[in-house]
Amino acid sequence: MQTDPQVLTVTCRTDLDVDDTDTLMVTLPDFLYDNPNLINATLHGLSDKAAAQIGAWLHHAEWVITRDPEVVRRRATVTGELCVRCTAMLDQALAFLREHPETDLMIGTLYLSRAR
């Protein structure tokens, strides 16, 4: 059984109930390789911005950094069935990894509250 890489968790509005989830996949920016101390702030900013863009509050997010396609598949489906948009995002991420196997992706599971 394979295990996922270390999960990095960022928190925000933990006083709210989680009533939705979403997945975000982005390439690891080059500047983070030289400045690993900025990873938490970067992940928090990405998570919070993505939540706001869909009209939700971020409760917390769980991120992994990987280039392993199997980890990408597992993390994309951690919350259940994939919607059409999420399936397209997963297909795009896997195609990207086939073309750029040495590039890391940041895969985030966002736990959201719609109580805005």
C-alpha positions as CSV (number, residue, x, y, z in Angstrom):
1,M,0.0,0.0,0.0
2,Q,1.4,3.4,-1.0
3,T,1.2,6.3,1.3
4,D,0.7,10.0,0.4
5,P,3.5,12.5,1.0
6,Q,3.3,14.6,4.1
7,V,0.0,16.5,4.4
8,L,0.3,20.2,5.0
9,T,-2.7,21.7,6.7
10,V,-3.7,25.4,6.7
11,T,-6.6,26.7,8.8
12,C,-8.8,29.7,8.7
13,R,-12.4,29.8,9.9
14,T,-12.5,26.7,12.1
15,D,-15.4,28.3,14.0
16,L,-17.7,27.5,11.0
17,D,-19.1,24.1,10.0
18,V,-17.7,22.4,6.9
19,D,-20.5,21.9,4.3
20,D,-18.6,21.6,1.1
21,T,-15.3,20.6,-0.4
22,D,-13.3,21.4,-3.5
23,T,-9.9,20.4,-5.0
24,L,-7.2,22.7,-6.3
25,M,-4.2,21.6,-8.3
26,V,-1.4,24.0,-9.2
27,T,2.3,23.7,-10.1
28,L,4.8,24.4,-7.3
29,P,6.1,27.9,-8.0
30,D,9.9,28.0,-8.6
31,F,10.4,30.5,-5.8
32,L,9.3,28.0,-3.2
33,Y,12.2,25.6,-4.0
34,D,14.6,28.4,-2.8
35,N,12.3,29.7,0.0
36,P,10.6,26.7,1.6
37,N,9.6,28.8,4.6
38,L,7.1,30.6,2.4
39,I,5.1,27.4,1.6
40,N,2.6,27.7,4.4
41,A,1.8,31.4,3.6
42,T,1.5,30.5,-0.1
43,L,-0.8,27.6,0.5
44,H,-2.9,29.7,2.9
45,G,-3.2,32.5,0.3
46,L,-4.1,30.0,-2.5
47,S,-6.7,28.3,-0.3
48,D,-8.4,31.4,1.0
49,K,-8.5,33.0,-2.5
50,A,-10.0,29.9,-4.1
51,A,-12.7,29.7,-1.4
52,A,-13.6,33.4,-1.8
53,Q,-13.8,33.0,-5.6
54,I,-16.6,30.5,-5.2
55,G,-18.4,32.5,-2.4
56,A,-17.3,30.3,0.5
57,W,-15.2,30.6,3.7
58,L,-12.2,28.5,4.1
59,H,-12.4,26.2,7.1
60,H,-9.2,24.4,6.4
61,A,-7.2,22.9,3.6
62,E,-5.0,19.8,3.3
63,W,-2.2,20.0,0.7
64,V,0.4,17.6,-0.6
65,I,3.3,18.3,-2.9
66,T,4.0,15.5,-5.3
67,R,4.9,14.5,-8.9
68,D,3.5,11.0,-8.5
69,P,0.4,10.5,-10.7
70,E,-1.1,7.9,-8.3
71,V,-0.9,10.4,-5.4
72,V,-2.6,13.0,-7.7
73,R,-5.4,10.5,-8.5
74,R,-5.9,9.6,-4.8
75,R,-5.9,13.2,-3.6
76,A,-8.3,14.3,-6.3
77,T,-10.9,11.7,-5.2
78,V,-10.4,12.0,-1.4
79,T,-13.8,13.5,-0.9
80,G,-15.7,11.2,-3.3
81,E,-17.0,11.3,-6.8
82,L,-15.5,13.9,-9.2
83,C,-17.6,16.5,-10.8
84,V,-17.1,17.3,-14.5
85,R,-14.8,20.2,-13.7
86,C,-12.8,18.2,-11.3
87,T,-12.4,15.3,-13.8
88,A,-11.2,17.7,-16.4
89,M,-8.7,19.2,-13.9
90,L,-7.4,15.8,-13.0
91,D,-7.0,14.8,-16.6
92,Q,-5.1,18.1,-17.3
93,A,-2.9,17.6,-14.2
94,L,-2.0,14.0,-15.3
95,A,-1.3,15.1,-18.9
96,F,1.0,17.8,-17.5
97,L,2.9,15.3,-15.4
98,R,3.4,13.1,-18.4
99,E,5.0,16.0,-20.2
100,H,6.8,17.4,-17.2
101,P,7.6,14.4,-14.9
102,E,10.2,16.4,-12.9
103,T,7.7,19.2,-11.9
104,D,5.9,19.1,-8.5
105,L,2.2,19.8,-8.2
106,M,0.5,21.1,-5.1
107,I,-2.8,19.3,-4.6
108,G,-5.2,20.9,-2.2
109,T,-8.4,19.6,-0.7
110,L,-10.4,22.6,0.5
111,Y,-12.9,22.2,3.3
112,L,-15.4,25.0,3.0
113,S,-18.3,26.7,4.7
114,R,-21.0,28.4,2.6
115,A,-22.2,30.4,5.6
116,R,-21.2,33.8,4.2
